[in-house]
Amino acid sequence: MAEPGRLIYGFHAVLGRLRRDPESVFELYVSGLRHDVRAREVHGLAESLGVKMTRVENERLDAMVGTRRHQGVLARVDARQRMITLDDVLESLPSPLSPEPALLLVLDGVQDPHNLGACLRVADAAGAHAVVAPKDRAASLNATAVKVASGAADAVPYVTVTNLARALEQMKKTGIWVVGAAGEAEKSVFGIDQKRPIAWVLGAEGDGLRRLTRATCDELARIPMRGSVESLNVSVASGICLFEAFRQRDI
């Protein structure tokens, strides 16, 4: 009898699960048309971990997940959610020399589950490896957040930490450059080198970053705006910052 599970798809989600929690991956399905570098990476990692991989036609993948946006790879994984720690995420990140270096989104004081869900959706679309937030003064991953995330809650780990400043220091020790979004910063987000491992830190709309969080960042950057509004919704701001990384890396 087959083990119960659910399906996740896309190279980012599948590779992240293989690196982070390989025991939860029951089986892989890869398009017979994919023989590129990313497909070979999935195959090599699955083989080294002893995970069964099956080559199938694209039409079968379409039918399994109900969309063509699977990138030719999907996995059947354990339906039970495991608590993911920051250590788990940092240990599973690609190396700094990888063509897809670490990209993290850190939320400081975002308490609206709708905003959290939207941020998860943006993070998934931009290829972020995780979303990190403090346990206090932060939205929980409840049914509302999961619904707004539109599937991204399954693809992007949401990690809560006891001390956000300490977590940022831990990221920095692994070679991740920590950048805080702040309206008063002199440097533009478009002037930040995002080809290296990077973590974007954003605060709640109106409140911005807390003092200690701001002080812990390696540098601050602003989103240039021409209109009359003084701030953007945190999910919109996250999208601008993360997709600039996407643009620079040309993934």
C-alpha positions in Angstrom: 0.0 0.0 0.0 1.4 3.4 -1.0 2.4 5.8 1.7 0.0 8.8 2.0 1.3 12.1 0.6 0.8 15.3 -1.3 2.4 16.7 -4.4 4.8 19.6 -4.7 6.2 20.8 -7.9 8.8 23.1 -9.5 12.6 22.8 -9.3 12.8 25.3 -6.4 10.3 23.5 -4.2 11.5 20.0 -5.0 15.2 20.7 -4.7 14.6 22.5 -1.4 12.7 19.6 0.0 15.4 17.1 -1.1 18.1 19.1 0.6 16.2 20.0 3.7 14.2 16.8 4.5 15.0 14.0 2.0 13.2 11.4 4.2 9.9 13.1 3.5 10.2 12.6 -0.3 8.6 9.4 -1.4 8.9 9.6 -5.1 10.0 12.0 -7.9 8.4 12.5 -11.4 10.5 14.3 -14.0 9.5 15.1 -17.6 11.2 12.9 -20.2 11.9 16.1 -22.1 14.1 17.7 -19.4 17.8 16.8 -19.7 19.2 20.2 -18.8 21.4 21.2 -15.8 18.6 21.5 -13.3 17.1 18.2 -14.3 20.5 16.5 -13.9 20.9 18.2 -10.5 17.5 16.7 -9.4 18.5 13.3 -10.8 21.9 13.3 -9.1 20.6 14.4 -5.8 17.8 11.9 -5.8 20.1 9.1 -6.8 22.6 10.0 -4.0 19.7 10.0 -1.5 18.1 6.8 -2.7 14.9 8.5 -3.8 12.9 6.8 -6.6 12.7 8.9 -9.7 10.4 8.2 -12.7 10.5 9.8 -16.2 7.0 10.6 -17.4 5.4 12.6 -20.2 4.5 16.2 -19.7 0.8 15.4 -20.1 0.9 13.2 -17.1 2.5 15.9 -15.0 -0.2 18.4 -16.1 -2.9 16.0 -15.1 -1.3 15.2 -11.7 -1.1 18.8 -10.5 -3.7 20.5 -12.7 -1.3 23.1 -14.1 1.5 23.3 -16.7 3.6 25.4 -14.4 5.4 22.5 -12.8 8.6 23.0 -14.7 8.7 19.3 -15.5 9.4 18.1 -12.0 7.2 17.1 -9.1 7.5 15.1 -5.9 5.1 13.1 -3.8 6.0 14.0 -0.2 4.9 13.3 3.3 1.7 15.2 4.0 2.6 15.7 7.6 4.2 19.0 8.4 7.6 18.9 10.2 8.8 21.9 12.3 11.5 23.6 10.3 14.2 25.5 12.1 16.6 28.2 10.9 19.4 25.7 11.2 17.6 23.4 8.8 17.2 26.2 6.3 20.8 27.4 6.5 22.2 23.9 6.2 20.1 23.2 3.0 21.0 26.4 1.2 23.0 26.3 -2.1 26.7 27.1 -1.8 27.7 30.8 -2.3 29.2 29.8 -5.6 26.0 28.2 -6.8 24.2 29.9 -9.8 21.3 30.2 -7.5 22.8 31.6 -4.2 20.8 32.0 -1.1 17.8 34.4 -1.1 15.8 34.9 2.1 13.0 37.1 3.1 12.8 38.3 6.7 9.7 39.9 8.1 9.9 42.1 11.1 6.6 42.8 12.8 4.2 41.7 10.0 1.1 40.6 11.9 -1.6 40.4 9.3 -2.0 36.8 8.0 -3.2 38.2 4.6 0.1 40.1 4.3 2.0 36.9 5.3 0.3 34.8 2.7 1.0 37.4 0.0 4.7 37.6 1.1 4.9 33.8 0.9 3.4 33.9 -2.6 5.9 36.6 -3.7 8.8 34.8 -2.1 7.9 31.6 -4.0 7.6 33.4 -7.3 10.9 35.1 -6.9 12.7 31.9 -5.9 13.4 32.7 -2.2 14.5 29.8 -0.1 12.6 30.7 3.1 10.7 33.4 4.9 11.8 34.1 8.4 9.9 36.0 11.2 10.0 36.4 15.0 7.7 34.2 17.0 6.4 37.3 18.8 4.7 40.2 16.9 4.3 38.1 13.8 1.4 36.5 11.9 1.0 32.7 12.3 0.7 30.4 9.3 -3.0 29.9 9.8 -5.7 29.0 7.3 -6.1 32.6 6.1 -2.3 32.9 5.3 -2.2 29.5 3.6 -5.2 30.4 1.4 -3.8 33.7 0.4 -0.4 32.1 -0.3 -2.1 30.0 -3.1 0.2 27.0 -2.6 3.3 28.8 -1.8 3.1 27.8 1.9 3.9 24.2 0.7 6.9 25.4 -1.4 8.6 28.0 0.8 9.5 27.2 4.4 8.1 29.7 7.0 10.5 29.8 9.9 9.9 31.5 13.2 12.7 32.4 15.5 12.8 33.5 19.2 15.3 36.3 18.7 15.3 38.0 15.2 18.6 39.9 15.7 20.4 36.8 16.8 18.9 35.0 13.7 20.3 37.7 11.4 23.7 37.4 13.0 23.5 33.6 12.4 22.8 34.3 8.7 25.7 36.7 8.5 28.1 34.1 9.9 27.1 31.7 7.0 28.1 34.4 4.4 24.6 35.9 3.8 24.5 39.7 3.3 21.6 41.2 5.3 19.9 44.2 3.8 17.1 46.1 5.5 14.5 48.0 3.5 14.2 51.6 4.9 12.7 54.6 3.3 15.3 57.0 4.7 18.3 55.0 3.3 20.5 56.7 0.8 21.2 53.7 -1.4 18.5 52.3 -3.7 17.5 48.7 -3.8 18.5 48.7 -7.4 22.1 49.6 -6.4 22.5 46.5 -4.1 24.6 43.6 -5.4 22.2 40.6 -5.2 24.3 38.1 -7.1 25.7 37.0 -3.7 23.8 35.3 -0.9 21.3 37.8 0.5 18.5 38.3 3.0 16.0 41.1 2.6 14.6 42.4 5.9 11.3 44.2 5.7 9.1 45.7 8.5 5.4 46.2 8.7 3.9 49.0 6.6 4.1 52.3 8.5 6.2 50.9 11.4 9.2 49.9 9.5 12.1 48.0 11.0 12.6 47.8 14.8 15.8 49.6 16.1 17.7 46.5 16.9 16.8 44.8 13.6 17.9 47.9 11.7 21.2 48.0 13.6 21.9 44.3 12.9 21.6 44.7 9.1 24.8 45.0 7.0 23.3 47.9 5.1 20.0 49.6 4.4 18.3 50.4 1.1 15.2 52.3 0.0 12.7 51.7 -2.8 12.6 54.9 -4.8 9.1 56.3 -5.3 7.9 59.3 -7.3 4.3 59.5 -6.0 2.8 61.0 -2.9 2.6 57.8 -0.8 5.2 57.3 1.9 5.2 53.5 2.1 4.1 50.4 0.2 2.3 47.3 1.4 5.0 44.8 2.7 4.2 42.2 0.1 4.5 44.7 -2.7 7.8 46.0 -1.2 9.0 42.4 -0.8 8.3 41.7 -4.5 10.3 44.7 -5.6 13.3 43.7 -3.5 13.2 39.9 -4.3 12.5 40.3 -8.0 15.5 42.7 -8.3 17.6 39.7 -7.1 15.8 37.6 -9.8 16.6 40.1 -12.5 20.3 40.4 -11.5 20.8 36.7 -11.3 18.8 36.1 -14.6 17.6 32.8 -13.3 
